Structures are given as C-alpha cells and as structure tokens.
Amino acid sequence: MHIKTLTIQGFKSYRDQTAIDELSPGSNVVVGRNGSGKSNFFSAIRFVLSDAYTSMSREERQALLHDSSSSTSTTLSAFVEIVFDNSDGRFPVAAGTSGSNSDEVILRRTIGLKKDEYSIDRRSANKADVANLLEAAGFSRSNPYYIVPQGRITNLTNMKDRERLDLLKEVAGTRVYETRRAESLKIMEETDSKRSKIDDLLKYIEERLAELDDEKEELRQYYDKDKERRCLEYALYYRSLQDHVAKLEELEEKRRGEAESSTAKQRTFNQREQTLASLKSELQSLQQEAAQLEVEQTTVRDERRSLIRIRATLESLVGDDEEEGGEAERSTLEAALRSLDERIAASEAELINLLPAYEEKRLELEEARNELEQIRNRINVLLGRQGRSTAYTTQAARDAALRAEINSLQQHVQRETRRKAELQSEQQAANTALQEARSGLEGKAALLEERRIFNREAAQEWEKLSSRREELLEQKKGLWKEETKLSSTATFGSENLASARRALAGTMGRATALGLQAVEDVAKRHKLEGVFGPLYQLFAVDEKYKVAVETTAGESLFHIVVDTDETATKLLDVMTREKLGRVTVIPLNRIKPKEVNFPQAADAILMIKKLEYDRKYVAALQQVFGKTIICPNLEIAGAYVRSHGLNAITLDGDRVERKGSLHGGYHDPRRSRLDAVRDVKKWREVYETSTSSLKEVKTAIQQVEQEVATIEGSLQKLKVQSIRAAATRDALIADLSALREDEGNARRRMEHLHDAEAGVEREIDAARLKVQALQQELQTPLSAGLSNQESAELDQLNARLDAQRQVVAEQSATLSELASQKRLLEIELDDNLKRERDGATARLEALNAQNLLIAGEAGAAAGATSAESRKRELANVKRQIGNCEKRLTALEKEQDELQKKVKAAEERHEKTRSEQVADAREIERGEKSLQRYLSQKQIFSQKRDEENKNIRDLGVLPDEAFEKYLKTNKDKILTRLHKVKHALSKFSNVNKKAVEQYNNFTKQRDQLLQRQEELEASASSIQELIEVLDQRKDEAIERTFKQVSKYFAEVFERLVPAGKGRLIMQKRIDEPDDMDEDEDGAEKSTVENYTGVSIKVSFNSKVDEGLRIQQLSGGQKSLVALATVFAIQKCDPAPFYLFDEIDANLDAQYRTAVAAMISELSESAQFITTTFRPEMVAVADKHYGVLFNQQKISSIRSISQDEAATFVEAAAEGPQPPSAR
C-alpha cells in the first residue's frame, strides 16, 4: 500500500486545484526554495491523516484556508484528497465499497469556516472511521514516527533520558495499560468504600435485632386482644352492612319497576316522535305542492291574458284582410304572370324559328345585289370602251384619259376602303353596345326574377319560421312551468337542508362543525382524491339499531376517513394553515384491527354485521364498531363483557364497557345524530336533484330562447331584404325599359351598318373591276368600236340585267315581309309582353313586401304572411285560450282537494303533538321519581360502602371472626368490645411493628452479608487484573526496549560503519552505574525502577565506551536522532513515511549514508521527503518541484532528477529570485 496521487485546493498556499502526478511506491523527493510551499505540501498530507490537525477552532480552520491579499475573493473552503494504492488489500473497506475500484481507496478531508468533513471513497465518514481505517492498514496510534516534520529531529536530540523513556513507553503502547490500570484502581477504591459501609450497617443491625427480640412477647399479648376486638367490630359492621344491602335491594326493585314503565313510555314517545316527524314532512310536502299549484295558476292566468291580447290582434288583422281584398289581387296577379310567361315563351319561340329564315333570305338578297352590280359594272365598262373609240382620235389621248380615270377610280377605292373601315369600327361599337344592353337586360331580368322567386320563397320561409317560433314559444311556456315547479322544490329543499345541517351541527362542537364543512371544499380545491368523508356518510343502519350504533360511535361519527396518512397530513396542513376548524382523521393504511373472539349466540349480535357499507371502509368501521355486541338487556350484556372482554350495548343505548364502566339513560330522539345525518342526506339529494333538473331546464330555456332569437333574426332579415327590394323595385323596372329600348336601337343600328358595309363593299368591287378593265384596255390598240365578241357579251349582259333586276326585286319583297314579322314580334316582346310582366311582377312583389311588413309589425301573435295563415293562427289561439280555461278549472279543483288534505294533515299533526306533550310530562315525572330512587340508593350505597370500608380497615381477619359473634346479642357485643378496648389501652407504648421490623432487619443482614462476599470476590479479581496489567506493561516496555535497542545498534552501524551505538536503560537501584540491555547476568528489575533511557555512541571505534548524546556535535546529534527514528520505525513498520528536511543538519558524509538507507528501506515502504541536499535527490525514484508565483500561490509538478539537482545546487549557492520556477 502507498500514496498514489494527491490533490490539493484552497489549502494554505495552494489556492488552485493542484493534482500531483502518480507518486512512486519507493522514494519520492520534493524540492523547492524556502517559502515556496514544501512544508505546506507536507502539512496537507498530515491534514488528511489527522496527525496534527485534530480538534481545531474556527480561527485554526481559518488559518488553513488560502488567503491572498491580491485576490479579489477569499477562499471559503479547502480540501485535500489522497488516493491510496490498495492492491495489497491492507485497507479492508476498498474492495467492498460500492462504486469504487477495489485497488484504490480515496480519502478526502474538506474544511471550511464552519465545517470539517471526511469522506472515504466519495462517501461521508467521521473522524473515528478514518482513524480506524488507518489503524487497520497498519498506522499505529502509539507510534507517530512515520511522519517526521521539521523540528521533530531537534526535539529528539534535546530529549532528556526520562523523556526518552516516556517515548519508549509510548511506542510500546503502555498508555492503554495505564488507562485500564487507573480504571481498575478507581473501582477498587469504590469497592473498599462499600465494604466499610456494609460493616457499619451490619453492626447496627445486630444491635437492633437484640432490642426487638425483647419487644416480641409484649407484642404477642397485644395481638391476642386486638384479634378479639376486630372479631367483635366485624360482627357489628357485618350486621349493619346486611341491613343496608336489604334496603338497597328493596329500592332497586322499586326503581326497576318504575324504569320499565318509563322505558315503555319512552318507546311510545320515540315512536310518536317519528310519526310526528313523518306528519310534519307530509304537511310540508302538501304545503309545497299547494304553493306550486298557486304559482301554476298564476302562470296559466298570465298566459290566458296574453292569448286574449293576441286573439284581439289576429281578429283585427283578419278583418282588415277581408275588407282590403288583398288576397284576391294577389291571386289575379299570379294568374296574369303565369299567362304572360306563357305568351312570352310562345313569342320568343316564334321569333327563334323566324330568325334562320330571315338570315337566309338576307344573304340571298345580298348575293343577288352583288351579282346585279357586277353585271352593271361590266356593261358600263363595255359602253365606256365603245364611247372612247369614237371620242378619241388617237391612242395616246385615249390612254391619257384611261389613266386619269384609273387614277380616279383608285382614289375612289381608297375612300371607300376607309369608309368601310369606319363602318366596321362603328359596327363593332354598336355590337358592343348591343351586347352590353343584352347583358344588362339579362341581368336586370334575372334580378327581377330572383326578386319574384325571393318574394315567393320569403313568404314560404316566413310561414315556416313563424310556425317554428310558435312551437318554440309553446315549448318555452312548458319549460317555464317546469322551472317554476323545480325552483320551488329547490328552495324548499335548500331551506330544509340548511335546517338539517344546523341540527347536525348542534350535535357536535363548533370547531368540529366548521372542520366538517371545510373538508369537502379543501379536498376539491387541492384535488385530494383519497378523502372519503366523515364516517357517518360511509354506512347505513336499520332504524332498529340506530340508537345502539349512534351511542357506540359517539364523536367517532364525525371522524374523517382517508386512504393514507400522507393524505391526512396534506388535509390537516391546509386546514391548520387556513384555520378551518378541527377534525379527527382516520387513515385506512394505518388501521390494523385485531381479531376478536365473538360469542356465537342468539342473544349477542355483532354490531358491524348490522351495518351496510363498502368493503374498502371495513378497517375504519371495524375500528369503531368491531368490538361491540348488541344484547337484549344489561344483565346479558354484562355477562358477555366479563366472559369475552367486549363492549356490549342494548337497543336502548345502555352500554357496558370491557373496562367495567356502565353508561345509560334517556336518549332524546330529537337530537339523534344519525337522524340528523339522514335528514341532511335526504334533503341534500332533494336539493341536488331539483337543482340539477332546474339547471337542465334553464339550459333548455336558454337554448329555446337562442333558437327563437335566431328565428327573430331571420324574420328581421327577411323583412329588411323585402324593404330593400321594395325601395329599388321602381328603379329596376325603369332600368329594364331603358335597357330594352337601348337593345332595340343597337340592334337596328347594327342592321343599318351591316347594309351600309355591304353597299360599300359592292362599290369597292365595282371600282376594282372597272380599274382592271381599263388597265386591260390600255394594253389594246385604239379601235373604231366594240369587237363582235364584246358586242355579243354586251347583248347578253343587257338580257341578264333585266332578269337579275327581277330576282332582286322578288327577294327584296320576301325579305321585307320577314323583316316586318320579326319587327312585330320584337315590339310585342319588348314593348308589350315583357313590360307588362315587369309591371305585374313589381305589383306582386309590392303585395308580398306589404304582407311581410304587416307580419313584422304584428309580431309573434300574427306572424302569418297570408290571410289564410292568420285565420289558422286565430283558431289556434282560441283553442289555446280554451285549454287555459280548462287547466284553470282543473287546478282550482285540485287546489280545493289539496287544501282539504293540508287541513287534515294539520289536524293529525296537532293531535299527535298534543299527545306527545302529555307523554313528555309523564316521562318527566317518571324521571323525577327515578331520580328520588337514585338519591335514596346513593345514600344507602354510601352507608354500605362505609361499612365495607370499616370491615376492610379491620385488616386480615381470623377465620373465627366470620362465625364467633355473628349470632350474639348486639348489647353483649358492645359490652365485650368495651372491655377489650380498655385492655388494649394498657399497650399504648407497644411496638406494633416489632415482629415485622425483626424480620426486615434479619433479611437486610442476610443481604448485606451476601453483598460483602461479592465485594470481597470483586476486589480480589481487580487486584489480580492490576497485577496482570503491570506484568504485561513491564513485558511490553522491556520487549520494545530490546527491539529498539537492537535496531538502533544496527541502524547506527549502517550509518556510521566505523562507529558503534547503543541504548541504555537506567534504573533507580543502580543509576550511578548504567546498565546495558545485553547484560544477561544483571538482576531483573521492574518498570517502576526504570528512570530513563540514555544513548552512548562512538563515531570512530567499535571498542570505545562511547559518548553520551549531550557530548556530541549538532550534526552528530541529528544523526543519532535519525538512527533512533529508523530504529522505532523498524520496530513498528508503517506502509509509508513522510520526512520533512530530516537531512538539514547532517554532515555530507552522513547525508549520503541516510540517503542510502532510505533508498534501501524504500524497497518495502514508500518514502516522501523534502530536502535541500543533493544526496536525497540522487537516490530518489521520482522528483517533484514546488513553484511559487507572484500572487503567492503554490503549485507542484513532476520534474526530472537533473532539474531537481540543478535546483538544489542553485539553492546551495544562494537565494533565488522570486520568479524562480
């Protein structure tokens, strides 16, 4: 085992966390300049191992924390952590520590201003755990020399012989022996003190026994007379006791008869009380029913008045319908519209059939005219050529004239072409206007049709909505009636529930009542699912066992049952915090009912079997009722209590507890807790049911009102739409007329432009043909006239011209006739039929809108949109008025019958109450009579108890006392008693406890003698223990001295090969002549004779006597001290050693020897040394350098041997600057 790694943070000069590379299991050397923190590193290890830092004050802990004046913050805590290599298993805890590597043990100590904590393998531990762990690993508490700080070597060199002996004793572990010896001596002193006291007591007891022996005879005579006195007094007391018992039995017999009579009256009273409560409940129900009938009558009367008003309104509207005749006009208009629609459809069909023929004839006429124009143009060309042949003499003049004419014709063609383009543009604009007019006309017509359809559908929708509204209003009336009835029931239930709750609260304390009221609210607010409520809510019981159950439960009825104690804690915390009263809680998980042996008999009924409850509450009910049985009477109850150790109770509530107490008496049925609970439950159900139903009815009323409001909105919307349509109706009709006129004008203009375009087209074609002919003529020579062919062509053309004229004339006539028919149909449609239909539609729309407006103004009473509908509504209203009259008659009859029932119930209630009052007086008189019996019984019971007390005061009586004087005359007994008392007066100074005292003192003497023997045996054992401890201590010291002396000689010889050293034990008997431990012939001595341990050494001879340590130089003293340390360590080896500059005062030659020895010892143990000398550096396995920066913060790192040697050499030459590594 060895130290593997070390981590320091916040400890002294090591502010930052500093982790040291893994240490060597052999020799490790730490170097650094003075003040750099080497000793702090050394102290950190001692800090964890608790060598020097055990019990520290706050100031001492503060001193261990890093404190740098240049830091901006102060270190509040520090820790040092050592990781031990435990591969050899010397630490027994590492392998078993959860989560820890079995080859490592981590020991950590953390310190702060207010804390000092240890941890082993990251788990918290205390100081004792750490000490035990280190001791188990081989660190001896009696040998602290595995850690050698600065100054300890000097202390060893300056030790006196006596101090060196104390050191040897400490290494030998004699401190334990001395502690146990001191404890044994203390016990020995206490034992001697007790033995002395026992001797004194024995002497006193022997003297007292001698005195009591003389008093015993006088006491015997006194006892004889006193026995006779007690026999006489017993006879007197016994006779008086028998008289009192006989009187008590007589009183009890009378009381029992009176009690039975009173009990019978009480049962009758209780039964009548229930009857009275039932009659009261019946009377209240009848009164409530009467109140509901009164409310219903008022509602029906109000409904009848409302219906009468509606009937008057409808009658007025129906009369107006008959006077105005608006319905006939509507029918006429609708018939006219149907006729107009049919005529318009026929005309439009005829027009559609005419248009194809008209278009065909128009095209044929246009073709005929084109052909006629072509003939004319050809004739004109031939005639012009014939004329020019005579008009011009030369070809040149002709050509000039032809070109001039061609030029003129071409210009004409251009003009006509431009005119054609203009006509096409106008035609396009006219077509656009026509399409717009037709589109507008179609839109307006569609709009007008939509208006007509809307008016028809609106009327139908109005009828439908009005009908639905009436149905909903009827439904709402029914719901109002139901609401009134339920509201009355809820109010009645609420009042009775409040009364029942007050009655229940009156059976408990105010704090409990407040607590019970708050429990349910707290459970809901905090979502405590495990709160089941008070016990009385969790079971039901038959009326027969009510009194017994209620008496047994008592205040437990109001205990709150919960699932777990956690729920109970949450509930009580909230109630305490909010000051909500007091409750007792029963957590089911904490109740463990015990099995009870119940009697299996017909006269003993287990109470819990008469309860009805959910099985999950059985533990709570078992806790309250599980140990109680129900018996017919108190005698049987008492017998079962004595035989089975149970609680027993009668049906009347008289109970006998297993502890012996008897409880009973009158139970007022009007203050029954279970009745109050039952009433609360009953009226809560009535209230909650009626409230729930009332909520549903109100919701239904709200839904009906919402639907009625929706219908009203729809009706209002229809009315608004009708008004808007009426407002735009005339403008729409005017727009239709204007659009039809625009459409006709645009159509006629299109036809005109089309004809003009055809004429222009013919002009252009004629001009082009003429230009073509003239151009051909330019290519021919000038001739005297037409050629034969041209003449023949001219003749043919003239003939064709006449025939074509005839064709054009005929086709023009046919087209004119078709155009006339088309025009007449269009005029009929546009100017007559459609205008007439628009007017009829407008009039019908106006009538419908008027009806809607009238209906809207009349409201729900006259919501119909037609006279027929209003008549039907009037008949319906009259029927409803009749129903109201019938309902009122039935209600009045029902109310009369109900009043009779109420009167009869009141009479029965008053009669029963009178009987109850009379019985109450009788019961009260019976109670007073019983009270008198009880008073007399109490007087005689007191006398009986006094006689019993007198008999008990006589003490233990002899057997003859129960027979000797019982039959003797009372006067003789009194005379004899007087004589005996006179004789007893002579023994006034007798010691009445002489025998008892004699026996007590004898017993004490025997006990003290036994105790004396035990103390003597104990003293002997303690003396033997002291001798054994002394012997073992002597052996340990002598054994340790021999070992240390032996190892000291060996170590010194290794360090100083030419010299010799030895330890000498000095004794008191031969102090002038020192004695070596090796002198076998010397007389054996004890530790008490040892006065010290001296040292004699020789550095240059093995035969010289040597010098004492006081005679050596400083370096030699240090070497001797080191030899002593090594000898002690060999005697009690440790796993590792810490040396802080142990070679500081050694000469060079001895430093080399010490370094060699450490190197040799490091093969079996770990060494961590700090040094300024090169000898230690040379033999070390690993080297570490301590650094110190400008902020006064230390750090440590692993360095090479050369770096360490260089640093040591530099340190030997002189001080380094502050910035050294």
Secondary structure, DSSP 8 states (H G I E B T S, - for coil): -EEEEEEEESBTTB-S-EEE----SSEEEEE--TTSSHHHHHHHHHHHHTSS-SS--HHHHHHHB---TT-SS---EEEEEEEEE-TT--SSSTTTSTTS-TTEEEEEEEEESS-EEEEETTEEE-HHHHHHHHHHTT--TT--TTEE-TTHHHHHHT--HHHHHHHHHHHHTHHHHHHHHHHHHHHHHHHHHHHHHHHHHHHHHHHHHHHHHHHHHHHHHHHHHHHHHHHHHHHHHHHHHHHHHHHHHHHHHHHHHHHHHHHHHHHHHHHHHHHHHHHHHHHHHHHHHHHHHHHHHHHHHHHHHHHHHHHHHHHHHHHHHHHH-HHHHHHHHHHHHHHHHHHHHHHHHHHHHHHHHHHHHHHHHHHHHHHHHHHHHHHHHHHHHHHHHHH-SSHHHHHHHHHHHHHHHHHHHHHHHHHHHHHHHHHHHHHHHHHHHHHHHHHHHHHHHHHHHHHHHHHHHHHHHHHHHHHHHHHHHHHHHHHHHHHHHHHHHHHHHHHHHHHHHTTS-HHHHHHHHHHHHHHHHTT-TTEEEEGGGSEEE-GGGHHHHHHHHGGGGG-EEES-HHHHHHHHHHHHHHT-----EEEGGG----------BTTBEEGGGGEEE-GGGHHHHHHHHTTEEEESSHHHHHHHHHHH--EEEETTS-EE-TTS-EE-----GGG-HHHHHHHHHHHHHHHHHHHHHHHHHHHHHHHHHHHHHHHHHHHHHHHHHHHHHHHHHHHHHHHHHHHHHHHHHHHHHHHHHHHHHHHHHHHHHHHHHHHHHHHHHHTS---SS--HHHHHHHHHHHHHHHHHHHHHHHHHHHHHHHHHHHHHHHHIIIIIIHHHHHHHHHHHHHHHHHHHHHHHHHGGGG--SSHHHHHHHHHHHHHHHHHHHHHHHHHHHHHHHHHHHHHHHHHHHHHHHHHHHHHHHHHHHHHHHHHHHHHHHHHHHHHHHHHHHHHHHT-S--GGGGTSSTTS-HHHHHHHHHHHHHHHGGGTT--TTHHHHHHHHHHHHHHHHHHHHHHHHHHHHHHHHHHHHHHHHHHHHHHHHHHHHHHHHHHHHHH-TT-EEEEEEEESTTTTS-EETT-TTS----GGGEEEEEEEEESS-SSS--EEGGGS-HHHHHHHHHHHHHHHHHHS--SEEEEESTTTT--HHHHHHHHHHHHHHTTTSEEEEE-S-HHHHHH-SEEEEEEE-TTS-EEEEEE-HHHHHHHHHHHHH----TT--
